Amino acid sequence: MKMEFRRESGGSYMILPRGSHNDFREKMIVGNSIDGLLPVYIRNINNESFFYYDIHSKQSLSSLVTVRELSNEDLKMFLGCLSELQCRLGEYLLDNGKIVLDPEAIMINPQNFKPSFCYYPDKSETEEVSYLELAEVIIQNVNHEDEAATELAYGYYELVMSGQYDPGDLFERLVEIESNEAEKLFCETMNPETVWQTVEMTGEEENFYFKEASSDEPEDVTRFLLVPMCVCSAIILVAGAAYITVFLNKDILNYIGIARESYIVAGSLLAGIIAILLVAIFHFTVKKKEKQDEIKAEEERNIDKIPIVTGKMEQEEYERSSDYNKEWPDEDTVLLSEEGSGVNLGKGRRLIGNAEGQSLNIEVHKTPFVIGKLKGRADGVIDIKGISRMHARIVFEGGRYFIEDLNSTNGTYVNMRELERGERAEIETGDVIKLAGAVLTFVDT
């Protein structure tokens, strides 16, 4: 299976040749948005058909593991999503054997490590990466200093090695791990000393806590009933006053064209009209207050909320909108990140230049060295529009420096030449590197 990666019209795609035609699996993956699978469509070029998988804003598993080792949280997210996908595919009459497990084809959201897999209807079982080989890749790249991550990685390996691997087994194991972690956290929090301190109180303290607790509920109930009771009382009083006024002053009816003898009916009618008006005003006021509360609650829920974007068109529209930049607020460019693994190069070399008026002086102090917008994943953070979360990577091998594009939206240029996805280009002192609106010169320290 020959994979090709291409950047077109601001999007990035993984392209695979289309062999069989009109297969029901094709209709399933093209016509449905299946959570956990890469969106795909079919394109015909020069009498040949290809599957175009949308990999916009994602990184391959093979790229990410070169930057950092897998943590326990990474593995739980990755294996949990894989297990759910394997169980979900049956609903679409799709078999798990067509999931491409090549680390280069498994695309990860670098922000939360959620994976998206390629479902290839023409996949051949004999020539592709197996679940066992994927388990070996995980073991090789897990953070062995993270005891929980190591245990989970080897547990997955044992499940696959047993020859009776079932997605449900993995799901149950992950649920058990979550339960054990929650129980452990509870036990660590509620240690004997904490429990003893909670129970042992003086009589005065006990009375204080119980009085406070018992006074809350009646106060809330009283506050809740007070307004309706007052309104009802007001309605009764006003309606009664209207009725009594008509009863005592029957001559008033002459002014509105009603006979004095009809004072009982007129008084009742007037009282009823006033009561209806008051109820209507009260209802309108309550509804208005409820609407204001709903708007306020919605605004509070939307604070720091990142939009959920699905599909190629929605993603492109989102990134063109102002909301995309709100996720990365304006602040000073961060030059170095303490997170991530890699070999320390000492002072190494620097990238000096500017980005939309910002002066940049980034020290390439380790290898691999990732440049991008995502703090915590990138070692050199450039926070401007157009820079991808993980845009490019510099590596030091054999005494030479290389730069590689990491599936960025706007591309990586070396001396005005655009690099293909995954292409490594050697860079030397004086070379000019362009990343979206950032223009940098590679210099000696």
Secondary structure, 3 states (H helix, E strand, C coil): CCCEEEEECCEEEEEEECCCCCCHHHHHHHHCCCCCECCEEEEEECCEEEEEEECCCCEEHHHHHHHCCECHHHHHHHHHHHHHHHHHHHHHCCCHHHEECCCCCCEEECCCCEEEEEECCCCCCCCCCCHHHHHHHHHHHECCCCHHHHHHHHHHHHHHHCCCCCHHHHHHHHHHHHHHHHHHHHHHHCCHHHHHHHHCCCHHHHHHHHHHHHHHHHHHHHHHHHHHHHHHHHHHHHHHHHHHHHHHCCCHHHHCCCCHHHHHHHHHHHHHHHHHHHHHHHHHHHHHHHHHHHHHHHHHHCCCCCCCCCCHHHHHHHHHCHHHHHCCCCCCCCCCCCCCCCEEEEEEEEEEEEECCEEEEEEEEEECEEEECCECCECEECCCCCCCCCCEEEEEECCEEEEEECCCCCCEEECCEECCECCEEEECCCCEEEECCEEEEEEEC
